[in-house]
Amino acid sequence: MNNADHTDHSATRHLYLVRHAEAVSENGGLSDRGRWQAQLLGQRLRDIPLTAVHHGPLERAEQTARLAASELDAVPVRSDEAAGDYVPYFPTRDELPADSADKYLRLLGDATDDERAHGPVLARDALQRFTGPVEGDADRHELVVTHNFLIGWLVRAAMGARPWRWLGLNTCNAALTVIRYAPGRPASLLLLNDMSHLPSELRWTGFPQAA
C-alpha cells in the first residue's frame, strides 16, 4: 500500500534497500568480493526483526539475498519482478536540467520499446508493494535486494522529488539505504548508501566514476 492508503489501523514500515553485491558481470553471479559483501550485510542485519527478504530475479540479486539471509534467523526469501533491474521512468528533454539533458537522454537511449513500456509499470508496482505504512498494529521490517535504478526511484519518491530525479542517485554494491514510512507522516530517509558494515577494501565498488 502507498502513503495515501493507510488507515487508523496501520503501523510503520521500515524498508531496507540494498544494491546487489559485486558481480563478475551484468549477466553473472557474484565475485568472491561480492560474496563477502553479502555475508557482511547479513551480519549487519542480524538484530533487525526482518519479516522477509525480497530480491529481483537476476542471479546477482538472488545470490546476494540468499547469502545475506543465511546470516539471519529463518527469514523467508522471495523473488519479485518489481525488485528487478529496469528503468523506472523515462523523462522528456523538457523535464531535465539543460546542462545534463543530453547526458541522461544518451544513457536511456538504448532502451527498447518493451523496456520503455514495462519498466514504468514495474516501478509503480514497486511503490505499491514496498512503500507506505502497513495494515495492522505491528511494525514491519523488510529487506529488498535490488539494483541501483530502483533504489534511486524509491528514494526519490520518499523525498517527494520530481519523477526524473531518480537519475543521478547512485549506491554502491551491498550498501544499505533505509526508509521509514510511519502512519500520518511523510516518509523519512534514515540511511543512504551506508557501507559501515564493509571493510575499506570492499567499499565503493559499483559506484560510477566521475565523468
C-alpha positions in Angstrom: 0.0 0.0 0.0 1.2 3.6 -0.5 1.2 6.6 1.8 -2.2 7.7 0.8 -3.8 4.4 1.6 -3.1 4.0 5.3 -6.0 3.7 7.8 -6.3 4.2 11.6 -5.2 0.5 11.9 -1.8 0.9 10.3 1.7 0.6 11.5 5.2 1.7 10.5 7.1 0.0 7.7 10.9 0.1 7.8 12.2 -0.6 4.3 15.9 -1.7 4.0 17.1 -1.3 0.4 20.4 -2.9 -0.8 22.0 -2.9 -4.1 23.3 -6.4 -5.0 26.9 -7.2 -4.1 29.7 -7.1 -6.6 29.2 -9.4 -9.6 31.6 -10.9 -12.1 29.4 -9.4 -14.9 25.9 -8.0 -15.5 24.7 -11.4 -16.5 26.7 -13.4 -14.0 26.8 -14.2 -10.3 28.8 -12.7 -7.5 32.5 -12.3 -7.4 34.5 -13.5 -4.4 34.4 -10.0 -3.0 30.7 -9.8 -3.7 30.0 -13.0 -1.7 32.0 -11.5 1.2 30.0 -8.2 1.0 26.7 -10.2 1.0 27.7 -12.1 4.1 28.7 -9.0 6.0 25.4 -7.4 5.0 23.6 -10.3 6.6 25.7 -9.9 9.8 24.8 -6.2 9.9 21.1 -7.0 9.8 21.1 -9.8 12.4 19.4 -7.7 15.1 16.7 -6.4 12.8 13.4 -8.2 13.1 13.1 -8.7 9.4 9.9 -10.4 8.2 11.0 -11.0 4.6 13.9 -10.7 2.1 12.7 -9.8 -1.4 15.1 -9.8 -4.3 15.0 -9.2 -8.1 15.1 -12.1 -10.5 18.7 -11.7 -11.7 21.4 -14.0 -10.4 23.4 -11.3 -8.7 20.5 -10.1 -6.7 19.3 -13.6 -5.8 22.7 -14.7 -4.6 23.1 -11.5 -2.5 19.8 -12.1 -0.9 20.4 -15.7 -0.1 23.9 -15.2 1.3 22.6 -12.3 3.5 19.7 -14.4 4.6 22.0 -17.3 5.6 23.2 -15.0 8.4 19.7 -14.4 9.6 17.3 -16.4 11.6 15.0 -18.3 9.2 13.8 -15.2 7.3 11.9 -16.1 4.1 13.5 -15.2 0.8 11.2 -14.3 -2.1 11.8 -13.4 -5.7 9.8 -10.4 -7.0 9.9 -8.9 -10.5 9.2 -5.5 -9.1 12.6 -5.6 -7.3 14.4 -6.2 -10.6 16.7 -4.2 -12.9 14.7 -1.8 -15.1 14.3 1.9 -15.9 11.5 3.2 -13.7 10.8 6.4 -15.5 11.8 7.9 -18.9 11.9 11.7 -18.8 11.4 14.0 -21.7 14.0 16.6 -22.6 12.0 19.5 -21.2 11.9 17.8 -17.7 15.6 17.7 -17.4 18.1 20.4 -16.5 19.5 21.9 -19.7 23.1 21.2 -18.8 22.6 17.5 -18.2 19.7 16.6 -20.6 21.9 15.2 -23.3 23.9 13.0 -20.9 20.8 11.5 -19.4 19.0 11.0 -22.7 22.0 9.2 -24.1 22.1 7.0 -21.0 18.5 5.9 -21.7 18.6 6.0 -25.4 19.3 2.3 -25.9 16.2 1.1 -24.1 13.9 -1.0 -26.2 10.2 -0.3 -26.8 9.4 -3.2 -24.4 11.6 -1.7 -21.7 10.0 1.7 -22.1 6.6 0.2 -21.7 7.3 -2.4 -19.0 9.8 -0.5 -16.7 7.4 2.2 -15.5 4.7 -0.4 -14.8 7.1 -2.3 -12.6 8.1 0.9 -10.9 4.5 1.7 -10.0 4.2 -1.9 -8.7 7.3 -1.4 -6.5 5.8 1.7 -5.0 2.6 -0.2 -4.2 4.3 -3.3 -2.8 7.2 -1.9 -0.9 6.3 1.5 0.4 3.9 3.2 2.8 2.6 2.2 6.2 1.4 -1.4 6.6 -2.0 -2.7 7.7 -2.4 -3.9 11.3 -0.9 -3.0 14.6 2.6 -4.5 14.2 5.5 -2.6 12.6 7.2 -4.3 9.7 10.8 -4.6 8.6 11.5 -5.8 5.1 14.7 -6.1 3.1 14.7 -5.6 -0.7 17.9 -6.6 -2.6 17.7 -4.9 -5.9 19.5 -2.6 -8.3 20.7 1.0 -8.5 17.9 2.3 -10.5 15.1 1.1 -8.2 16.8 2.4 -5.1 17.1 5.8 -6.7 13.4 5.6 -7.7 12.2 4.8 -4.2 14.5 7.4 -2.5 13.2 10.0 -5.0 9.6 9.1 -4.1 10.3 9.2 -0.4 11.7 12.7 -0.7 8.8 13.9 -2.9 11.1 14.8 -5.8 10.2 15.0 -9.4 9.9 11.7 -11.3 13.1 12.2 -13.3 15.2 12.8 -10.2 15.9 9.1 -9.8 18.7 9.8 -12.2 21.9 10.8 -10.5 21.1 8.9 -7.3 23.7 6.2 -7.0 24.5 3.5 -4.5 27.4 1.0 -4.1 27.4 -2.7 -4.0 25.9 -4.1 -0.7 25.4 -0.5 0.6 22.4 0.0 2.9 19.6 2.5 2.5 16.7 2.7 5.0 13.4 4.5 4.6 10.7 4.7 7.3 7.0 5.0 6.5 5.1 6.0 9.6 1.3 6.5 9.6 0.3 10.1 9.1 3.8 11.3 8.5 6.0 11.9 5.4 8.4 9.2 4.6 11.8 9.5 6.3 15.1 8.7 4.7 17.2 7.3 7.6 20.2 6.0 5.8 21.6 6.4 2.3 24.4 4.3 0.7 25.7 3.3 4.1 28.8 1.0 4.0 29.8 0.9 7.6 29.4 -2.9 7.7 32.1 -3.3 5.0 35.9 -3.1 5.5 37.6 -0.4 3.5 38.7 -2.7 0.7 35.1 -3.7 0.0 33.6 -0.2 -0.1 32.7 1.9 -3.1 32.5 -1.0 -5.6 30.0 -0.4 -8.3 29.9 3.4 -7.8 30.2 5.2 -11.2 33.4 7.1 -11.9 33.1 10.8 -12.1 32.6 12.0 -15.7 
